[in-house]
Amino acid sequence: MLKNYLFILTFLFSLLLSSNILAEEPKYQTQPPPEALKHFIELEGEWIGTHINHDGEEEKVDLVYRTVSGGTAVEERIFANTPQEMVTMYHGSGNDGLLMTHYCMLGNQPRLYLEITDRKAFDFRFLDGAGIDRKKTGHMGGMKMTILDENTFEQEWAYFEGGEVKYSSKFIFTRK
């Protein structure tokens, strides 16, 4: 009898403890994403695009957007599973600002800040970067993006050498 009584008390205590754990507030509270990041969150999913390189040649390219880190960052992956694969992370910078860090196949990581936006057009400019001497190292130093509609957007990336734009590459993407 005492054994049954202890079993029932243990069961009830466990039930009470687990319900208190489930009712607890989360230990970590995230800040709402910057307003500009919300536009990138809306791009989540798979895209197919046309890349028009600096020689005017066209190639097909896949792109994937994924929201990560509790909704505080967006990952952009282009040329997935190829030697040219690159990742760009969009994230807040405080005071509702937006930064992007581009993990380039060239082996450097330029950071760009959002200078101009009109809710559908974004102009990112060079801020700094790991592995980059602005006057000597070739790097992506600017990116303009225009959201044409919910299923289409364009990007134009500016490649810098010697502190100046050497060429640009344009991408046009549609949602898969």
Kinemage of the C-alpha trace (Angstrom):
@kinemage 1
@onewidth
@group {chain A} dominant
@subgroup {mainchain}
@vectorlist {calphas} color= white
{ca met a 1} P 0.000 0.000 0.000
{ca leu a 2} L 2.771 2.409 0.947
{ca lys a 3} L 4.554 1.480 -2.282
{ca asn a 4} L 1.481 2.413 -4.355
{ca tyr a 5} L 1.067 5.644 -2.407
{ca leu a 6} L 4.718 6.641 -3.070
{ca phe a 7} L 4.343 5.778 -6.742
{ca ile a 8} L 1.250 8.000 -7.062
{ca leu a 9} L 2.958 10.883 -5.211
{ca thr a 10} L 6.060 10.572 -7.409
{ca phe a 11} L 3.912 10.521 -10.548
{ca leu a 12} L 1.915 13.602 -9.464
{ca phe a 13} L 5.080 15.484 -8.493
{ca ser a 14} L 6.649 14.666 -11.881
{ca leu a 15} L 3.526 15.843 -13.660
{ca leu a 16} L 3.472 19.092 -11.689
{ca leu a 17} L 7.174 19.705 -12.316
{ca ser a 18} L 6.895 19.080 -16.067
{ca ser a 19} L 3.885 21.410 -16.405
{ca asn a 20} L 5.835 24.167 -14.624
{ca ile a 21} L 8.768 23.673 -16.980
{ca leu a 22} L 6.511 23.898 -20.013
{ca ala a 23} L 4.887 27.073 -18.671
{ca glu a 24} L 8.199 28.895 -18.133
{ca glu a 25} L 9.033 31.926 -20.220
{ca pro a 26} L 11.853 31.437 -22.723
{ca lys a 27} L 15.228 32.258 -21.193
{ca tyr a 28} L 16.373 34.230 -24.233
{ca gln a 29} L 14.396 37.013 -25.807
{ca thr a 30} L 15.336 38.062 -29.326
{ca gln a 31} L 14.958 41.584 -30.563
{ca pro a 32} L 12.601 42.129 -33.471
{ca pro a 33} L 14.485 42.141 -36.780
{ca pro a 34} L 15.327 45.468 -38.421
{ca glu a 35} L 12.603 46.604 -40.813
{ca ala a 36} L 14.862 46.108 -43.852
{ca leu a 37} L 15.657 42.506 -42.814
{ca lys a 38} L 11.960 41.649 -42.987
{ca his a 39} L 12.140 42.040 -46.784
{ca phe a 40} L 14.899 39.407 -46.918
{ca ile a 41} L 12.941 37.088 -44.615
{ca glu a 42} L 10.092 37.262 -47.164
{ca leu a 43} L 12.504 35.858 -49.781
{ca glu a 44} L 12.916 32.571 -47.896
{ca gly a 45} L 12.878 29.617 -50.262
{ca glu a 46} L 14.428 28.450 -53.516
{ca trp a 47} L 15.066 30.648 -56.543
{ca ile a 48} L 16.321 30.072 -60.081
{ca gly a 49} L 18.210 32.793 -61.843
{ca thr a 50} L 20.189 33.988 -64.781
{ca his a 51} L 23.668 35.337 -64.122
{ca ile a 52} L 24.948 37.818 -66.687
{ca asn a 53} L 28.680 38.095 -66.071
{ca his a 54} L 31.009 40.968 -66.912
{ca asp a 55} L 31.617 39.492 -70.391
{ca gly a 56} L 27.867 39.450 -71.126
{ca glu a 57} L 27.688 35.647 -70.930
{ca glu a 58} L 24.612 34.068 -69.318
{ca glu a 59} L 24.402 31.044 -67.046
{ca lys a 60} L 21.669 29.490 -64.920
{ca val a 61} L 22.155 29.631 -61.170
{ca asp a 62} L 20.301 28.435 -58.064
{ca leu a 63} L 19.852 30.556 -54.961
{ca val a 64} L 18.413 29.690 -51.556
{ca tyr a 65} L 17.308 32.031 -48.753
{ca arg a 66} L 16.930 30.688 -45.230
{ca thr a 67} L 16.015 32.540 -42.044
{ca val a 68} L 18.330 31.548 -39.163
{ca ser a 69} L 19.322 32.489 -35.608
{ca gly a 70} L 15.832 32.936 -34.250
{ca gly a 71} L 14.803 35.250 -37.099
{ca thr a 72} L 17.713 37.656 -36.574
{ca ala a 73} L 19.644 36.750 -39.731
{ca val a 74} L 19.011 35.557 -43.282
{ca glu a 75} L 21.382 33.251 -45.144
{ca glu a 76} L 21.715 33.568 -48.917
{ca arg a 77} L 23.471 30.636 -50.622
{ca ile a 78} L 24.392 30.919 -54.299
{ca phe a 79} L 26.083 28.449 -56.672
{ca ala a 80} L 25.384 25.706 -54.091
{ca asn a 81} L 27.474 22.531 -54.350
{ca thr a 82} L 29.854 24.036 -56.893
{ca pro a 83} L 33.413 25.405 -56.519
{ca gln a 84} L 31.875 28.900 -56.799
{ca glu a 85} L 29.482 28.415 -53.850
{ca met a 86} L 29.202 31.546 -51.705
{ca val a 87} L 27.179 32.507 -48.646
{ca thr a 88} L 25.969 35.971 -47.725
{ca met a 89} L 24.505 36.664 -44.293
{ca tyr a 90} L 22.124 39.593 -43.787
{ca his a 91} L 21.808 40.763 -40.180
{ca gly a 92} L 20.979 43.771 -38.037
{ca ser a 93} L 23.590 46.277 -36.954
{ca gly a 94} L 21.767 48.150 -34.199
{ca asn a 95} L 19.548 51.192 -34.534
{ca asp a 96} L 17.497 49.367 -37.184
{ca gly a 97} L 20.502 49.236 -39.548
{ca leu a 98} L 21.330 46.298 -41.801
{ca leu a 99} L 24.665 44.689 -42.630
{ca met a 100} L 25.637 41.899 -44.955
{ca thr a 101} L 28.723 39.715 -44.697
{ca his a 102} L 29.693 38.023 -47.962
{ca tyr a 103} L 31.716 34.809 -47.613
{ca cys a 104} L 33.352 34.939 -51.012
{ca met a 105} L 34.936 32.182 -53.081
{ca leu a 106} L 37.932 34.547 -53.343
{ca gly a 107} L 38.674 33.755 -49.694
{ca asn a 108} L 37.766 37.096 -48.169
{ca gln a 109} L 34.715 38.343 -46.284
{ca pro a 110} L 33.622 41.871 -47.156
{ca arg a 111} L 30.996 43.502 -44.930
{ca leu a 112} L 28.630 45.935 -46.558
{ca tyr a 113} L 26.078 48.250 -44.968
{ca leu a 114} L 22.690 49.240 -46.285
{ca glu a 115} L 22.939 52.881 -47.273
{ca ile a 116} L 19.799 53.491 -49.284
{ca thr a 117} L 16.489 51.677 -49.341
{ca asp a 118} L 13.017 52.471 -50.578
{ca arg a 119} L 11.477 49.193 -49.275
{ca lys a 120} L 11.979 47.473 -52.649
{ca ala a 121} L 15.451 48.700 -53.652
{ca phe a 122} L 18.531 48.159 -51.492
{ca asp a 123} L 21.988 49.672 -51.984
{ca phe a 124} L 24.779 48.017 -49.996
{ca arg a 125} L 28.163 49.766 -49.761
{ca phe a 126} L 31.553 48.517 -48.576
{ca leu a 127} L 32.253 48.920 -44.850
{ca asp a 128} L 35.244 46.678 -44.122
{ca gly a 129} L 36.239 43.053 -44.400
{ca ala a 130} L 38.433 40.197 -43.288
{ca gly a 131} L 41.319 39.494 -45.630
{ca ile a 132} L 40.840 42.751 -47.568
{ca asp a 133} L 43.253 45.589 -48.236
{ca arg a 134} L 40.882 47.943 -50.090
{ca lys a 135} L 43.654 49.244 -52.382
{ca lys a 136} L 45.187 45.841 -53.214
{ca thr a 137} L 42.689 42.995 -52.742
{ca gly a 138} L 40.024 42.093 -55.277
{ca his a 139} L 36.659 41.931 -53.509
{ca met a 140} L 32.940 42.483 -53.798
{ca gly a 141} L 32.484 46.078 -52.734
{ca gly a 142} L 28.881 46.869 -53.560
{ca met a 143} L 25.546 45.229 -54.219
{ca lys a 144} L 22.289 46.715 -55.439
{ca met a 145} L 19.129 44.672 -55.139
{ca thr a 146} L 15.676 45.473 -56.462
{ca ile a 147} L 12.600 43.450 -55.572
{ca leu a 148} L 10.398 43.623 -58.660
{ca asp a 149} L 7.486 41.618 -57.202
{ca glu a 150} L 6.977 38.774 -54.701
{ca asn a 151} L 8.408 36.277 -57.199
{ca thr a 152} L 11.164 38.272 -58.973
{ca phe a 153} L 14.206 40.299 -57.949
{ca glu a 154} L 17.492 41.518 -59.410
{ca gln a 155} L 20.953 41.864 -57.927
{ca glu a 156} L 23.979 43.668 -59.308
{ca trp a 157} L 27.313 42.991 -57.616
{ca ala a 158} L 30.296 45.345 -58.068
{ca tyr a 159} L 33.784 43.809 -58.058
{ca phe a 160} L 36.559 46.153 -56.913
{ca glu a 161} L 40.298 46.078 -57.613
{ca gly a 162} L 42.739 48.827 -56.712
{ca gly a 163} L 39.978 50.697 -54.906
{ca glu a 164} L 37.819 51.040 -58.027
{ca val a 165} L 35.019 49.093 -59.704
{ca lys a 166} L 36.588 46.728 -62.235
{ca tyr a 167} L 33.321 45.116 -63.392
{ca ser a 168} L 29.828 44.176 -62.282
{ca ser a 169} L 27.699 41.052 -62.559
{ca lys a 170} L 23.931 41.027 -62.787
{ca phe a 171} L 21.511 38.345 -61.589
{ca ile a 172} L 17.777 38.040 -62.234
{ca phe a 173} L 15.931 35.553 -59.997
{ca thr a 174} L 12.448 34.042 -59.991
{ca arg a 175} L 10.918 31.936 -57.254
{ca lys a 176} L 10.893 28.178 -57.946
